[in-house]
């Protein structure tokens, strides 16, 4: 697996980018491909490949780090 972080100043579009990559928001133009799958046409396949843990969501202290990653990866 891989771990990816997206950094930038406020208002740069980080949240919008993550929302598009995770199929929560459709791109306003162009196309977005994740793992060879189009985020608009093949959302199920894209969601099988990624997991997102937003910064405002706390991890669960009763779970291990791996369990938290697996939990958020399955959302």
C-alpha positions as CSV (number, residue, x, y, z in Angstrom):
1,X,0.0,0.0,0.0
2,X,0.9,3.6,-0.1
3,X,0.4,6.6,2.2
4,X,-0.2,10.1,0.6
5,X,-0.4,13.5,2.2
6,X,-1.6,16.7,0.6
7,X,-0.2,19.9,2.0
8,X,-0.9,23.6,1.2
9,X,-2.1,26.9,2.5
10,X,-5.7,27.6,3.4
11,X,-7.9,28.0,0.4
12,X,-5.5,26.2,-2.0
13,X,-8.1,23.5,-2.8
14,X,-6.8,20.6,-0.7
15,X,-10.2,19.6,0.6
16,X,-11.8,19.9,-2.9
17,X,-9.1,17.8,-4.4
18,X,-9.5,15.1,-1.7
19,X,-13.3,15.2,-2.2
20,X,-12.9,14.7,-6.0
21,X,-10.4,11.9,-5.5
22,X,-12.6,10.1,-3.0
23,X,-15.8,10.4,-5.2
24,X,-17.6,12.8,-2.9
25,X,-17.6,15.6,-5.5
26,X,-17.5,15.5,-9.3
27,X,-14.9,17.5,-11.1
28,X,-16.2,20.7,-12.7
29,X,-14.1,20.1,-15.8
30,X,-11.7,17.5,-17.2
31,X,-11.4,14.0,-15.8
32,X,-9.8,12.5,-12.8
33,X,-8.3,9.0,-12.9
34,X,-7.4,7.0,-9.7
35,X,-5.6,3.7,-10.2
36,X,-6.8,3.6,-13.8
37,X,-10.4,4.3,-12.9
38,X,-12.5,7.4,-13.7
39,X,-13.9,8.9,-10.5
40,X,-17.2,9.7,-12.2
41,X,-17.8,6.5,-14.1
42,X,-16.2,3.9,-11.9
43,X,-16.8,5.1,-8.3
44,X,-17.0,1.6,-6.8
45,X,-13.6,0.6,-8.2
46,X,-12.0,3.9,-7.0
47,X,-13.5,3.5,-3.5
48,X,-12.0,0.0,-3.3
49,X,-8.6,1.6,-3.7
50,X,-8.6,4.5,-1.3
51,X,-9.5,5.5,2.2
52,X,-9.6,9.0,3.7
53,X,-9.2,10.1,7.3
54,X,-10.1,13.8,7.4
55,X,-8.3,16.0,9.9
56,X,-11.4,16.9,11.8
57,X,-12.2,13.2,12.5
58,X,-10.4,11.8,15.5
59,X,-9.0,8.4,15.4
60,X,-10.4,5.9,17.9
61,X,-8.0,5.4,20.9
62,X,-9.6,2.0,21.6
63,X,-8.2,0.8,18.2
64,X,-4.6,0.2,17.1
65,X,-3.1,2.4,14.3
66,X,-3.6,-0.4,11.8
67,X,-7.3,-0.9,12.9
68,X,-8.0,2.8,12.5
69,X,-6.5,2.7,9.0
70,X,-8.5,-0.3,8.1
71,X,-11.7,1.2,9.5
72,X,-11.3,4.5,7.6
73,X,-10.2,2.6,4.5
74,X,-13.5,0.7,4.5
75,X,-15.7,3.8,4.8
